[in-house]
Amino acid sequence: MALARHRATDPGRRIGVLVVNPGGPGESGVNFTFGARWYFSPEVLARFDIVGFDPRGVGLSQPVRCSTELQFGGPTTHPTDQAGFERLREHNRRLHEDCARHSGPIVDHVSTDDVVRDVDALRQALGERKISYYGLSYGTVIGQRYAERHGDNVRAMLLDSVVDRGLNAREYVASSARAAADSFEQWNLWNSRTPSSPLHGLDIGDLWDDLMARAERGELVDPGDPANRITTYDLSATLTTSAYAPDWDDFSSWVLSLRDGGIATPSATHSDDAPRCSPPRSRPSPVPI
């Protein structure tokens, strides 16, 4: 298991170890720890060893390996009918078989419970009776499960952007949609209250509906890279990503560039998945002690 440790900058006041996981699933805790000074306040850095790890199957911890053409090819991951769903299911079956062939037995041992056992093994290897834990997004699932199984070994735990494990798939999607709608309203309010916004004074609802319609028809492209069409998923995903900081100024500039320059040409190629152009993300605020 790949590890990184950012030692407490004030050893005399050191409290202990803060194990971190940035979520994903699939994000590197090692890389997160390398950037610890951007994510944690000076007081936290002074009093804790920040310890990040790449969960099994991720990054430098015996990563799961798959064929590039299957991983990045295949049908749209957002089917609109049953036939499209069946194509996606068959592609996923082939991808699983391919990953198992390239990766070996590790593919059957990358569950959350497997990772939780690794976290406690890490605690023991560090010689700590208790650890503190900070998890983001999917990292909160690891934290919740660790608290359930090894609660006596937890000094303190901070779960940021909690995944509600009590929701079924339908409830989870509905909850996510409500959160996205709230983000849209926050962006709308910011534009109406911010004279310096590139979109100040415009009807954000009408503008967004127009961009969505153009994306649905395949008529919207990234002005900075006309070879890539912007999908409806690209639009919505970039909106919610921009809400994290939030980073409404850059996002509004991007939206304006789409309105004015995102015109498709016959040579543009369709893209179905992650956003191909998104505004710069601000660094998160330091986590207080």
N, C-alpha and C positions, 0 to 999 in steps of 0.2 A: 504494500500500500504506500503510495507516494505521499509524503508529508512535507510541510513547511512550518517553521516556527519563527515568529517575530517576538523576540524576548522582551520582557518588561523593561522599559527604559529607566525605571527607578526601582532597582532590585530591593532596596531597603523597605519599600512600601508594597512590594508584590503581594497580591492576594492569592493568585493561583493561575490556572489555565482556563482560557476561553476557547473552546472548540467551536469552529465556524463551518457552516455549509451554506453556499449561496443558492442552492436549489437547482432548478432545471426541469426534470432530472437531467443530469449530464454536465452541469457547470463544474469547473475546477475549483476546489477549495484551496489548492496550492496557489493558483494564480490570484485568487481572492486575497490570500494572506500576503502575497507579494505587494499588493496594493493597500495594505492595512492602514497606512497613514492617511489615505483618502477616505476611508470608511469609518474610522473610529476616532473619537475625541482624544486629545493629548492625555487626559486623565485616565482613560481606559488603557491607552498604550503604555502609560507609566506603570500601571498596577497589575496588568495581566500579560502572560505569555499568550499571544494569539496563535492558535494552532489550526491550520487548515489541512484537509486531506482530499485526495481524489478518491471518491467512492469506487469500489470494485466495478470494473467494466468501463471506467471513465478516465480520460486523460492519460496519466502515466501509471495507473493501477490496472494493469492487464486490460487494456481497452477492448471493448467489443469492436470487431472489424467486419465491414460489409463491403460488397462491391459498389463502386461509385455509381455505375450506371443504374443499379437498382435503387440505391439510396436517394439519388437525386433525379431519377427518371420516374416513369410510371404515370398513372392517371392522376387527375386532380384529387387533392386531399379534401376537397369540399364539394362532394357530389350533390347534384340537384335532383336525382331520381334513383329508383331502385337499381337500374342497370349500372349506373355509375358507382353506386355503393358496392355492388357485387364485384365490379372490376377492381375497386380499391381493396376489398377484402382478399381477393385472389392475389393481388400484388403484395399485400402485407404477408400472406402466407409464404410466398416465394422469397420475400426479403428475410423473413425469420429463418427459413432453411439456409439461405445463403450466409447469414450472419453466423449461424451455428457451425456451418462448414468452415468458415474462415477463423472463428474464434475459439472453438472447442468447448469444453464443459462449462466454462465460466458463464455462458449465456443462461444456464439453468440455475445460477446462484447469484443473481444480482437484485434480489428483492429488497424492500425496505428493511425487513427483519434481518437479512444478511448484513446490511450496512450498519444497523443498530448494534449487532454483535461486534462488528469491527470497531465502532466507537467505544464500546466498553473495553475491548482489548487494547485500544489506544490509551484509554485512561490508565489501565493497569501498567502498560509499558512506560508511561510517563511517571509512574510512581505516585499518582495522585489518588487520595481517598475519595475526593469529590471533584467534579468539574463544573464549570459554567458553560452554557451553550447558547450560541446565537445562530438562528436559522432563518433563511429568507425563502418565501414561497414554498416550493416543494421541500426545502430544508426544514420547514415547520412540521411536515409529516414525520421526518426522521426524529425531530425533537419530541413530538407528541408520543411517538412509539417508544423512544428511549425513556421518557418519564414514566410511561406505563410499566415498562419491564425493569427499569433500573432506577426508580425514583429515589432510592436511598443514596444514590451516587451523584445526585444533582445538587449543586450549591445554589445555582440560580439559572433561570432560563428566560431568554427573550425571543419570542416568535413574531416575526415581522411579515405581514401579508399572509395571514394564516389560511391554509387550505382546510376547509371544513370536511373532515372525514365522515361526518354523519349524513352528508347529502348523497343521494343517488345521482346517476348521470344526468337525468332530466332536470333535477333540482339544481345541480351544479351549473349546467348551461344557463338556466334561467337566472340564477344568481349572478353569473358573470355578465349576462346581457344587461341586467339592471345596473351593475357597476359601470359598464361601458356607457350606458345612457346617462348616468350621472356625470361621467367624465366629459361627455359631449356638452352637457348643460354648463359645466364649469368653464369649458373653453368658450362657449357662446357668451357667458357673462363676462369673462375676461376681455373679449373683443369689444363688447359694448361699453365697458368701463375704462378702456385703455386707449386714449387717443393716438398713441404711438403705434398701435397695432396696424400691420399692413392691411388688415381686413376691417378696420374700424368703420362703422357706418353702413356696412353691407349686411344683407340678410343672410346670416350664416346657414340657416335651414335650407333656403333655396339654393345657395351655393353648393352645399354638401349634397343635396339631392341631385343636382346637375352633374357633379363629379361622379357620384355613384352610378347614375344612368349611363354616362359615357364609359365608365369602367365596365359595366355590365355588357355593353355593346362591343367591348374590345377597342374602344376609340381613344383610350387614355394611355399616355406613355410618360416615362420619366424624362423630363426635359434635359437632364444631364446625361442620359444614356438612352436614346430613342430606340435602341434595340430591345428594350424591355417594356412590355405593356404593364400598366398598373391595374391590378385587379381590385374588386370590391374588398377582398380580404386585406390586401396591401393597405388600403385606405383606413379601414377600421383598426387594423393591428398597429399602424403607425400612430393613430390617434391615442389608443390606450397606452402605448409605450411612452408617448410624449407627456401623458398625464402623470407619470411616475414622479417627475421632478417637482412641479410640472415645468415644461419647456414650451409654453404657448407661443412665445415670440418666434422662435425658429420654425415651429410647426405651422404657424400662420403664414410665414414667408414661403414655406414649401407648398402649402395649399394654393397660395396665389400663383406660384410658378406653374403649378399644374393647370390652373384655370387659364392662364395666359399662354402657356407654351406646351402643355401636354397633349399635343395633337398627333394621333397615330398616322404612320405612313405604311404603305404596303409591305415594307421590309421588316417591320417590327415583328418580333416573335413573342408568343404568348408565354406567360409565366404564371404558375398556379399557387405558389406557396408563400414563403416569407417575403416581407417587404424588400424591394430592391433599392429603394432610396428612402431614408428616413432622416429627420433632422438630428443634429448632434444632441447627445444626451448629456445633461449636466450631471456632475458627480453627486451621489446622495449626500444628505447632511450627515455629519458625524454622529455616531451613536453615543448618547451620553452614558455616564457610568450609573 
